[in-house]
Amino acid sequence: METPFGTWFHEVLVLTPGRFEEAVEAVLAVQQFKTVVLHLSAMPPEEAQRTIDFVSGGVFAMDGQSERLGDTVFLFAPALVTIRRDGEDGQES
């Protein structure tokens, strides 16, 4: 896909961090225009919440998007990606 910044090849990265310190990889991936599926099932609930807060903040600061897919699964995407739920037609009201 051509963008104002050159050619962009989309990549989806699936991460299952075991520690909070590994969460920075998700933010850096979105910064590199990758979409990240983040599975937090390997973390204690308190650490998983801290991780989501950190990644969400970093992605938001880059004008990215996030979507909760399940109890411990989240999707983070750069601004160039459109996230659409079932039943949405892409039309603005």
Backbone as XML, in Angstrom:
<?xml version="1.0"?>
<chain id="A" units="angstrom">
  <residue number="1" name="MET">
    <atom name="N" x="0.846" y="-1.169" z="0.000"/>
    <atom name="CA" x="0.000" y="0.000" z="0.000"/>
    <atom name="C" x="0.894" y="1.235" z="0.000"/>
  </residue>
  <residue number="2" name="GLU">
    <atom name="N" x="0.555" y="2.209" z="-0.831"/>
    <atom name="CA" x="1.301" y="3.466" z="-0.859"/>
    <atom name="C" x="0.743" y="4.412" z="0.201"/>
  </residue>
  <residue number="3" name="THR">
    <atom name="N" x="1.627" y="5.046" z="0.937"/>
    <atom name="CA" x="1.251" y="6.026" z="1.954"/>
    <atom name="C" x="2.063" y="7.292" z="1.702"/>
  </residue>
  <residue number="4" name="PRO">
    <atom name="N" x="1.742" y="8.380" z="2.388"/>
    <atom name="CA" x="2.565" y="9.591" z="2.245"/>
    <atom name="C" x="4.017" y="9.366" z="2.677"/>
  </residue>
  <residue number="5" name="PHE">
    <atom name="N" x="4.272" y="8.265" z="3.382"/>
    <atom name="CA" x="5.610" y="7.990" z="3.902"/>
    <atom name="C" x="6.328" y="6.913" z="3.089"/>
  </residue>
  <residue number="6" name="GLY">
    <atom name="N" x="5.734" y="6.473" z="1.986"/>
    <atom name="CA" x="6.341" y="5.439" z="1.158"/>
    <atom name="C" x="5.473" y="4.193" z="1.110"/>
  </residue>
  <residue number="7" name="THR">
    <atom name="N" x="6.042" y="3.100" z="0.648"/>
    <atom name="CA" x="5.320" y="1.836" z="0.551"/>
    <atom name="C" x="5.225" y="1.191" z="1.924"/>
  </residue>
  <residue number="8" name="TRP">
    <atom name="N" x="4.059" y="0.651" z="2.213"/>
    <atom name="CA" x="3.803" y="0.046" z="3.520"/>
    <atom name="C" x="3.329" y="-1.381" z="3.320"/>
  </residue>
  <residue number="9" name="PHE">
    <atom name="N" x="4.039" y="-2.328" z="3.926"/>
    <atom name="CA" x="3.659" y="-3.726" z="3.886"/>
    <atom name="C" x="3.100" y="-4.080" z="5.243"/>
  </residue>
  <residue number="10" name="HIS">
    <atom name="N" x="1.830" y="-4.456" z="5.282"/>
    <atom name="CA" x="1.174" y="-4.695" z="6.555"/>
    <atom name="C" x="1.609" y="-6.008" z="7.182"/>
  </residue>
  <residue number="11" name="GLU">
    <atom name="N" x="1.809" y="-5.964" z="8.483"/>
    <atom name="CA" x="2.211" y="-7.144" z="9.237"/>
    <atom name="C" x="1.412" y="-7.193" z="10.528"/>
  </residue>
  <residue number="12" name="VAL">
    <atom name="N" x="1.000" y="-8.397" z="10.914"/>
    <atom name="CA" x="0.314" y="-8.608" z="12.181"/>
    <atom name="C" x="1.254" y="-9.411" z="13.072"/>
  </residue>
  <residue number="13" name="LEU">
    <atom name="N" x="1.476" y="-8.899" z="14.273"/>
    <atom name="CA" x="2.365" y="-9.528" z="15.233"/>
    <atom name="C" x="1.534" y="-10.034" z="16.403"/>
  </residue>
  <residue number="14" name="VAL">
    <atom name="N" x="1.668" y="-11.303" z="16.747"/>
    <atom name="CA" x="0.951" y="-11.895" z="17.877"/>
    <atom name="C" x="1.950" y="-12.042" z="19.020"/>
  </residue>
  <residue number="15" name="LEU">
    <atom name="N" x="1.649" y="-11.400" z="20.146"/>
    <atom name="CA" x="2.538" y="-11.423" z="21.311"/>
    <atom name="C" x="1.830" y="-12.009" z="22.521"/>
  </residue>
  <residue number="16" name="THR">
    <atom name="N" x="2.555" y="-12.800" z="23.300"/>
    <atom name="CA" x="2.067" y="-13.326" z="24.571"/>
    <atom name="C" x="3.131" y="-13.033" z="25.618"/>
  </residue>
  <residue number="17" name="PRO">
    <atom name="N" x="3.149" y="-11.789" z="26.136"/>
    <atom name="CA" x="4.189" y="-11.449" z="27.107"/>
    <atom name="C" x="3.979" y="-12.170" z="28.439"/>
  </residue>
  <residue number="18" name="GLY">
    <atom name="N" x="5.078" y="-12.491" z="29.087"/>
    <atom name="CA" x="5.012" y="-13.122" z="30.401"/>
    <atom name="C" x="5.280" y="-12.137" z="31.520"/>
  </residue>
  <residue number="19" name="ARG">
    <atom name="N" x="5.853" y="-10.978" z="31.141"/>
    <atom name="CA" x="6.187" y="-9.948" z="32.131"/>
    <atom name="C" x="5.831" y="-8.571" z="31.567"/>
  </residue>
  <residue number="20" name="PHE">
    <atom name="N" x="5.583" y="-7.631" z="32.459"/>
    <atom name="CA" x="5.247" y="-6.269" z="32.050"/>
    <atom name="C" x="6.333" y="-5.670" z="31.158"/>
  </residue>
  <residue number="21" name="GLU">
    <atom name="N" x="7.584" y="-5.941" z="31.468"/>
    <atom name="CA" x="8.700" y="-5.353" z="30.728"/>
    <atom name="C" x="8.677" y="-5.709" z="29.245"/>
  </residue>
  <residue number="22" name="GLU">
    <atom name="N" x="8.017" y="-6.775" z="28.895"/>
    <atom name="CA" x="7.929" y="-7.195" z="27.496"/>
    <atom name="C" x="6.883" y="-6.395" z="26.713"/>
  </residue>
  <residue number="23" name="ALA">
    <atom name="N" x="6.086" y="-5.594" z="27.400"/>
    <atom name="CA" x="4.998" y="-4.843" z="26.758"/>
    <atom name="C" x="5.517" y="-3.762" z="25.812"/>
  </residue>
  <residue number="24" name="VAL">
    <atom name="N" x="6.699" y="-3.261" z="26.053"/>
    <atom name="CA" x="7.249" y="-2.217" z="25.191"/>
    <atom name="C" x="7.378" y="-2.709" z="23.748"/>
  </residue>
  <residue number="25" name="GLU">
    <atom name="N" x="7.545" y="-4.012" z="23.555"/>
    <atom name="CA" x="7.632" y="-4.579" z="22.207"/>
    <atom name="C" x="6.347" y="-4.305" z="21.419"/>
  </residue>
  <residue number="26" name="ALA">
    <atom name="N" x="5.210" y="-4.358" z="22.083"/>
    <atom name="CA" x="3.927" y="-4.095" z="21.414"/>
    <atom name="C" x="3.842" y="-2.644" z="20.954"/>
  </residue>
  <residue number="27" name="VAL">
    <atom name="N" x="4.248" y="-1.725" z="21.807"/>
    <atom name="CA" x="4.197" y="-0.304" z="21.450"/>
    <atom name="C" x="5.157" y="-0.013" z="20.297"/>
  </residue>
  <residue number="28" name="LEU">
    <atom name="N" x="6.354" y="-0.566" z="20.360"/>
    <atom name="CA" x="7.326" y="-0.353" z="19.286"/>
    <atom name="C" x="6.842" y="-0.940" z="17.968"/>
  </residue>
  <residue number="29" name="ALA">
    <atom name="N" x="6.149" y="-2.076" z="18.023"/>
    <atom name="CA" x="5.619" y="-2.694" z="16.810"/>
    <atom name="C" x="4.567" y="-1.792" z="16.162"/>
  </residue>
  <residue number="30" name="VAL">
    <atom name="N" x="3.676" y="-1.219" z="16.953"/>
    <atom name="CA" x="2.656" y="-0.310" z="16.403"/>
    <atom name="C" x="3.334" y="0.937" z="15.837"/>
  </residue>
  <residue number="31" name="GLN">
    <atom name="N" x="4.381" y="1.392" z="16.495"/>
    <atom name="CA" x="5.132" y="2.549" z="15.991"/>
    <atom name="C" x="5.733" y="2.246" z="14.611"/>
  </residue>
  <residue number="32" name="GLN">
    <atom name="N" x="6.033" y="0.967" z="14.365"/>
    <atom name="CA" x="6.577" y="0.529" z="13.077"/>
    <atom name="C" x="5.452" y="0.119" z="12.115"/>
  </residue>
  <residue number="33" name="PHE">
    <atom name="N" x="4.231" y="0.553" z="12.404"/>
    <atom name="CA" x="3.043" y="0.335" z="11.569"/>
    <atom name="C" x="2.635" y="-1.127" z="11.470"/>
  </residue>
  <residue number="34" name="LYS">
    <atom name="N" x="2.865" y="-1.892" z="12.531"/>
    <atom name="CA" x="2.399" y="-3.274" z="12.603"/>
    <atom name="C" x="1.157" y="-3.317" z="13.474"/>
  </residue>
  <residue number="35" name="THR">
    <atom name="N" x="0.266" y="-4.237" z="13.181"/>
    <atom name="CA" x="-0.885" y="-4.480" z="14.031"/>
    <atom name="C" x="-0.479" y="-5.562" z="15.022"/>
  </residue>
  <residue number="36" name="VAL">
    <atom name="N" x="-0.885" y="-5.397" z="16.278"/>
    <atom name="CA" x="-0.476" y="-6.320" z="17.336"/>
    <atom name="C" x="-1.697" y="-6.959" z="17.973"/>
  </residue>
  <residue number="37" name="VAL">
    <atom name="N" x="-1.680" y="-8.284" z="18.067"/>
    <atom name="CA" x="-2.650" y="-9.023" z="18.863"/>
    <atom name="C" x="-1.908" y="-9.406" z="20.134"/>
  </residue>
  <residue number="38" name="LEU">
    <atom name="N" x="-2.401" y="-8.927" z="21.264"/>
    <atom name="CA" x="-1.722" y="-9.108" z="22.542"/>
    <atom name="C" x="-2.528" y="-10.048" z="23.426"/>
  </residue>
  <residue number="39" name="HIS">
    <atom name="N" x="-1.955" y="-11.220" z="23.728"/>
    <atom name="CA" x="-2.571" y="-12.210" z="24.615"/>
    <atom name="C" x="-1.951" y="-12.039" z="25.992"/>
  </residue>
  <residue number="40" name="LEU">
    <atom name="N" x="-2.753" y="-11.802" z="26.992"/>
    <atom name="CA" x="-2.231" y="-11.562" z="28.334"/>
    <atom name="C" x="-2.548" y="-12.694" z="29.304"/>
  </residue>
  <residue number="41" name="SER">
    <atom name="N" x="-2.893" y="-13.850" z="28.793"/>
    <atom name="CA" x="-3.286" y="-14.974" z="29.641"/>
    <atom name="C" x="-2.136" y="-15.521" z="30.479"/>
  </residue>
  <residue number="42" name="ALA">
    <atom name="N" x="-0.896" y="-15.226" z="30.109"/>
    <atom name="CA" x="0.259" y="-15.733" z="30.847"/>
    <atom name="C" x="0.666" y="-14.822" z="32.002"/>
  </residue>
  <residue number="43" name="MET">
    <atom name="N" x="-0.089" y="-13.742" z="32.229"/>
    <atom name="CA" x="0.268" y="-12.769" z="33.269"/>
    <atom name="C" x="-0.758" y="-12.776" z="34.391"/>
  </residue>
  <residue number="44" name="PRO">
    <atom name="N" x="-0.324" y="-12.457" z="35.607"/>
    <atom name="CA" x="-1.293" y="-12.265" z="36.688"/>
    <atom name="C" x="-2.216" y="-11.083" z="36.332"/>
  </residue>
  <residue number="45" name="PRO">
    <atom name="N" x="-3.466" y="-11.090" z="36.795"/>
    <atom name="CA" x="-4.425" y="-10.042" z="36.409"/>
    <atom name="C" x="-3.941" y="-8.610" z="36.667"/>
  </residue>
  <residue number="46" name="GLU">
    <atom name="N" x="-3.281" y="-8.364" z="37.787"/>
    <atom name="CA" x="-2.823" y="-7.002" z="38.092"/>
    <atom name="C" x="-1.759" y="-6.552" z="37.095"/>
  </residue>
  <residue number="47" name="GLU">
    <atom name="N" x="-0.850" y="-7.456" z="36.757"/>
    <atom name="CA" x="0.205" y="-7.118" z="35.809"/>
    <atom name="C" x="-0.365" y="-6.985" z="34.397"/>
  </residue>
  <residue number="48" name="ALA">
    <atom name="N" x="-1.357" y="-7.798" z="34.074"/>
    <atom name="CA" x="-2.015" y="-7.701" z="32.773"/>
    <atom name="C" x="-2.703" y="-6.344" z="32.632"/>
  </residue>
  <residue number="49" name="GLN">
    <atom name="N" x="-3.365" y="-5.881" z="33.682"/>
    <atom name="CA" x="-4.028" y="-4.570" z="33.636"/>
    <atom name="C" x="-3.016" y="-3.447" z="33.457"/>
  </residue>
  <residue number="50" name="ARG">
    <atom name="N" x="-1.916" y="-3.535" z="34.151"/>
    <atom name="CA" x="-0.846" y="-2.536" z="34.026"/>
    <atom name="C" x="-0.304" y="-2.537" z="32.594"/>
  </residue>
  <residue number="51" name="THR">
    <atom name="N" x="-0.149" y="-3.714" z="32.019"/>
    <atom name="CA" x="0.345" y="-3.843" z="30.657"/>
    <atom name="C" x="-0.620" y="-3.208" z="29.661"/>
  </residue>
  <residue number="52" name="ILE">
    <atom name="N" x="-1.904" y="-3.499" z="29.811"/>
    <atom name="CA" x="-2.907" y="-2.914" z="28.911"/>
    <atom name="C" x="-2.909" y="-1.391" z="29.025"/>
  </residue>
  <residue number="53" name="ASP">
    <atom name="N" x="-2.830" y="-0.882" z="30.238"/>
    <atom name="CA" x="-2.797" y="0.572" z="30.428"/>
    <atom name="C" x="-1.594" y="1.190" z="29.713"/>
  </residue>
  <residue number="54" name="PHE">
    <atom name="N" x="-0.438" y="0.554" z="29.852"/>
    <atom name="CA" x="0.791" y="1.057" z="29.236"/>
    <atom name="C" x="0.699" y="1.022" z="27.713"/>
  </residue>
  <residue number="55" name="VAL">
    <atom name="N" x="0.326" y="-0.126" z="27.160"/>
    <atom name="CA" x="0.264" y="-0.268" z="25.707"/>
    <atom name="C" x="-0.822" y="0.640" z="25.137"/>
  </residue>
  <residue number="56" name="SER">
    <atom name="N" x="-1.977" y="0.691" z="25.778"/>
    <atom name="CA" x="-3.060" y="1.564" z="25.305"/>
    <atom name="C" x="-2.621" y="3.021" z="25.261"/>
  </residue>
  <residue number="57" name="GLY">
    <atom name="N" x="-1.934" y="3.469" z="26.298"/>
    <atom name="CA" x="-1.450" y="4.848" z="26.332"/>
    <atom name="C" x="-0.450" y="5.137" z="25.231"/>
  </residue>
  <residue number="58" name="GLY">
    <atom name="N" x="0.476" y="4.215" z="25.023"/>
    <atom name="CA" x="1.476" y="4.402" z="23.975"/>
    <atom name="C" x="0.861" y="4.424" z="22.596"/>
  </residue>
  <residue number="59" name="VAL">
    <atom name="N" x="-0.071" y="3.531" z="22.343"/>
    <atom name="CA" x="-0.731" y="3.459" z="21.038"/>
    <atom name="C" x="-1.620" y="4.695" z="20.831"/>
  </residue>
  <residue number="60" name="PHE">
    <atom name="N" x="-2.316" y="5.117" z="21.871"/>
    <atom name="CA" x="-3.152" y="6.316" z="21.782"/>
    <atom name="C" x="-2.306" y="7.544" z="21.447"/>
  </residue>
  <residue number="61" name="ALA">
    <atom name="N" x="-1.121" y="7.640" z="22.042"/>
    <atom name="CA" x="-0.236" y="8.782" z="21.796"/>
    <atom name="C" x="0.214" y="8.844" z="20.334"/>
  </residue>
  <residue number="62" name="MET">
    <atom name="N" x="0.179" y="7.708" z="19.640"/>
    <atom name="CA" x="0.555" y="7.663" z="18.219"/>
    <atom name="C" x="-0.668" y="7.729" z="17.311"/>
  </residue>
  <residue number="63" name="ASP">
    <atom name="N" x="-1.823" y="8.086" z="17.867"/>
    <atom name="CA" x="-3.089" y="8.129" z="17.137"/>
    <atom name="C" x="-3.510" y="6.755" z="16.637"/>
  </residue>
  <residue number="64" name="GLY">
    <atom name="N" x="-3.039" y="5.712" z="17.298"/>
    <atom name="CA" x="-3.427" y="4.352" z="16.945"/>
    <atom name="C" x="-4.772" y="4.001" z="17.550"/>
  </residue>
  <residue number="65" name="GLN">
    <atom name="N" x="-5.151" y="2.745" z="17.399"/>
    <atom name="CA" x="-6.455" y="2.288" z="17.854"/>
    <atom name="C" x="-6.299" y="1.002" z="18.647"/>
  </residue>
  <residue number="66" name="SER">
    <atom name="N" x="-7.292" y="0.735" z="19.466"/>
    <atom name="CA" x="-7.279" y="-0.524" z="20.215"/>
    <atom name="C" x="-8.682" y="-1.100" z="20.259"/>
  </residue>
  <residue number="67" name="GLU">
    <atom name="N" x="-8.731" y="-2.397" z="20.424"/>
    <atom name="CA" x="-10.012" y="-3.101" z="20.497"/>
    <atom name="C" x="-9.831" y="-4.316" z="21.397"/>
  </residue>
  <residue number="68" name="ARG">
    <atom name="N" x="-10.751" y="-4.474" z="22.327"/>
    <atom name="CA" x="-10.731" y="-5.660" z="23.189"/>
    <atom name="C" x="-11.418" y="-6.796" z="22.434"/>
  </residue>
  <residue number="69" name="LEU">
    <atom name="N" x="-10.708" y="-7.917" z="22.277"/>
    <atom name="CA" x="-11.254" y="-9.052" z="21.550"/>
    <atom name="C" x="-11.779" y="-10.136" z="22.478"/>
  </residue>
  <residue number="70" name="GLY">
    <atom name="N" x="-11.285" y="-10.159" z="23.695"/>
    <atom name="CA" x="-11.682" y="-11.164" z="24.673"/>
    <atom name="C" x="-11.219" y="-10.733" z="26.044"/>
  </residue>
  <residue number="71" name="ASP">
    <atom name="N" x="-11.393" y="-11.597" z="27.033"/>
    <atom name="CA" x="-10.997" y="-11.244" z="28.395"/>
    <atom name="C" x="-9.522" y="-10.887" z="28.503"/>
  </residue>
  <residue number="72" name="THR">
    <atom name="N" x="-8.672" y="-11.605" z="27.800"/>
    <atom name="CA" x="-7.236" y="-11.352" z="27.894"/>
    <atom name="C" x="-6.587" y="-11.148" z="26.528"/>
  </residue>
  <residue number="73" name="VAL">
    <atom name="N" x="-7.391" y="-10.810" z="25.526"/>
    <atom name="CA" x="-6.862" y="-10.621" z="24.173"/>
    <atom name="C" x="-7.254" y="-9.231" z="23.666"/>
  </residue>
  <residue number="74" name="PHE">
    <atom name="N" x="-6.263" y="-8.492" z="23.179"/>
    <atom name="CA" x="-6.470" y="-7.126" z="22.711"/>
    <atom name="C" x="-5.807" y="-6.937" z="21.361"/>
  </residue>
  <residue number="75" name="LEU">
    <atom name="N" x="-6.379" y="-6.052" z="20.562"/>
    <atom name="CA" x="-5.843" y="-5.711" z="19.251"/>
    <atom name="C" x="-5.405" y="-4.252" z="19.278"/>
  </residue>
  <residue number="76" name="PHE">
    <atom name="N" x="-4.188" y="-3.990" z="18.829"/>
    <atom name="CA" x="-3.660" y="-2.630" z="18.736"/>
    <atom name="C" x="-3.206" y="-2.402" z="17.307"/>
  </residue>
  <residue number="77" name="ALA">
    <atom name="N" x="-3.620" y="-1.291" z="16.721"/>
    <atom name="CA" x="-3.317" y="-1.031" z="15.321"/>
    <atom name="C" x="-2.855" y="0.406" z="15.124"/>
  </residue>
  <residue number="78" name="PRO">
    <atom name="N" x="-1.977" y="0.618" z="14.147"/>
    <atom name="CA" x="-1.568" y="1.986" z="13.828"/>
    <atom name="C" x="-2.710" y="2.754" z="13.176"/>
  </residue>
  <residue number="79" name="ALA">
    <atom name="N" x="-2.538" y="4.055" z="13.067"/>
    <atom name="CA" x="-3.589" y="4.912" z="12.518"/>
    <atom name="C" x="-3.957" y="4.542" z="11.088"/>
  </residue>
  <residue number="80" name="LEU">
    <atom name="N" x="-3.058" y="3.912" z="10.343"/>
    <atom name="CA" x="-3.323" y="3.559" z="8.944"/>
    <atom name="C" x="-4.292" y="2.399" z="8.787"/>
  </residue>
  <residue number="81" name="VAL">
    <atom name="N" x="-4.590" y="1.695" z="9.879"/>
    <atom name="CA" x="-5.450" y="0.513" z="9.831"/>
    <atom name="C" x="-6.840" y="0.878" z="10.330"/>
  </residue>
  <residue number="82" name="THR">
    <atom name="N" x="-7.860" y="0.397" z="9.640"/>
    <atom name="CA" x="-9.233" y="0.592" z="10.074"/>
    <atom name="C" x="-9.698" y="-0.660" z="10.799"/>
  </residue>
  <residue number="83" name="ILE">
    <atom name="N" x="-10.200" y="-0.491" z="12.010"/>
    <atom name="CA" x="-10.779" y="-1.605" z="12.757"/>
    <atom name="C" x="-12.284" y="-1.451" z="12.664"/>
  </residue>
  <residue number="84" name="ARG">
    <atom name="N" x="-12.962" y="-2.474" z="12.167"/>
    <atom name="CA" x="-14.406" y="-2.421" z="12.012"/>
    <atom name="C" x="-15.017" y="-3.654" z="12.654"/>
  </residue>
  <residue number="85" name="ARG">
    <atom name="N" x="-16.041" y="-3.456" z="13.467"/>
    <atom name="CA" x="-16.752" y="-4.570" z="14.112"/>
    <atom name="C" x="-17.812" y="-5.133" z="13.178"/>
  </residue>
  <residue number="86" name="ASP">
    <atom name="N" x="-18.249" y="-6.366" z="13.461"/>
    <atom name="CA" x="-19.358" y="-6.963" z="12.718"/>
    <atom name="C" x="-20.538" y="-6.006" z="12.709"/>
  </residue>
  <residue number="87" name="GLY">
    <atom name="N" x="-21.175" y="-5.885" z="11.574"/>
    <atom name="CA" x="-22.381" y="-5.051" z="11.479"/>
    <atom name="C" x="-22.090" y="-3.607" z="11.172"/>
  </residue>
  <residue number="88" name="GLU">
    <atom name="N" x="-20.836" y="-3.186" z="11.205"/>
    <atom name="CA" x="-20.494" y="-1.803" z="10.838"/>
    <atom name="C" x="-20.252" y="-1.755" z="9.353"/>
  </residue>
  <residue number="89" name="ASP">
    <atom name="N" x="-20.804" y="-0.755" z="8.695"/>
    <atom name="CA" x="-20.659" y="-0.675" z="7.244"/>
    <atom name="C" x="-19.611" y="0.337" z="6.816"/>
  </residue>
  <residue number="90" name="GLY">
    <atom name="N" x="-18.957" y="1.004" z="7.761"/>
    <atom name="CA" x="-17.928" y="1.973" z="7.409"/>
    <atom name="C" x="-18.469" y="3.343" z="7.087"/>
  </residue>
  <residue number="91" name="GLN">
    <atom name="N" x="-19.789" y="3.508" z="7.091"/>
    <atom name="CA" x="-20.397" y="4.798" z="6.817"/>
    <atom name="C" x="-20.502" y="5.610" z="8.102"/>
  </residue>
  <residue number="92" name="GLU">
    <atom name="N" x="-20.152" y="6.883" z="7.996"/>
    <atom name="CA" x="-20.303" y="7.755" z="9.161"/>
    <atom name="C" x="-21.725" y="8.257" z="9.226"/>
  </residue>
  <residue number="93" name="SER">
    <atom name="N" x="-22.249" y="8.409" z="10.449"/>
    <atom name="CA" x="-23.613" y="8.902" z="10.566"/>
    <atom name="C" x="-23.638" y="10.355" z="10.922"/>
  </residue>
</chain>
